[in-house]
């Protein structure tokens, strides 16, 4: 079974609008971490935001926020005020303590920001 | 502070040849990870070093792959002999903390093309 599911292979958003990228996960661990990474066309993986399973508040980093709904096992990324430079692939990933600390990635969502 | 650096950024070799990829983690990061994304597939974990020790190498595909981290600083990943299916992007990542807490920073990746 897929551990990380990103159901949106591609999305468009108008510049300056907000966009939500979906991510659901599957784990039986009580302790885990959730990550979002951005991969622009140049190829590097850029860390955006992190949420620990015991964190009670949603993580925020500038224009990025993580809508963490533990009971639903979802960790959606919200990007506010989209910019043209936000066009990229976005990967959701999970690290489970019982899985040897390896990251499991979703298939990614390609976000395209329209001017 | 320098980020995770990887060399070479792109390598093109023929089937049967050997390639060595290098990763320099962020200074002070004891944890070093290798991941790869072969074409059209998800990013997959290869292995995890804690200092010079292999903590988890469950993702290594076969014995043609050899990873080392002598002295607990930089790491190398050697593919010998390379096969066509080894083509993809090899990412290195490092973190100060292990476990589910802590951020994980990736390098820009080394693209390997096997002809």
Interface residues (C-beta under 8 A of the other chain):
Chain A: X31 X32 X33 X35 X37 X42 X43 X44 X45 X46 X47 X50 X52 X53 X91 X93 X95 X96 X97 X100 X101 X102 X103 X104 X105 X106 X107 X108
Chain B: X31 X33 X35 X42 X43 X44 X45 X48 X55 X56 X58 X59 X89 X91 X93 X98 X99 X100 X101 X102 X103 X104 X105 X106 X107 X108 X109 X111
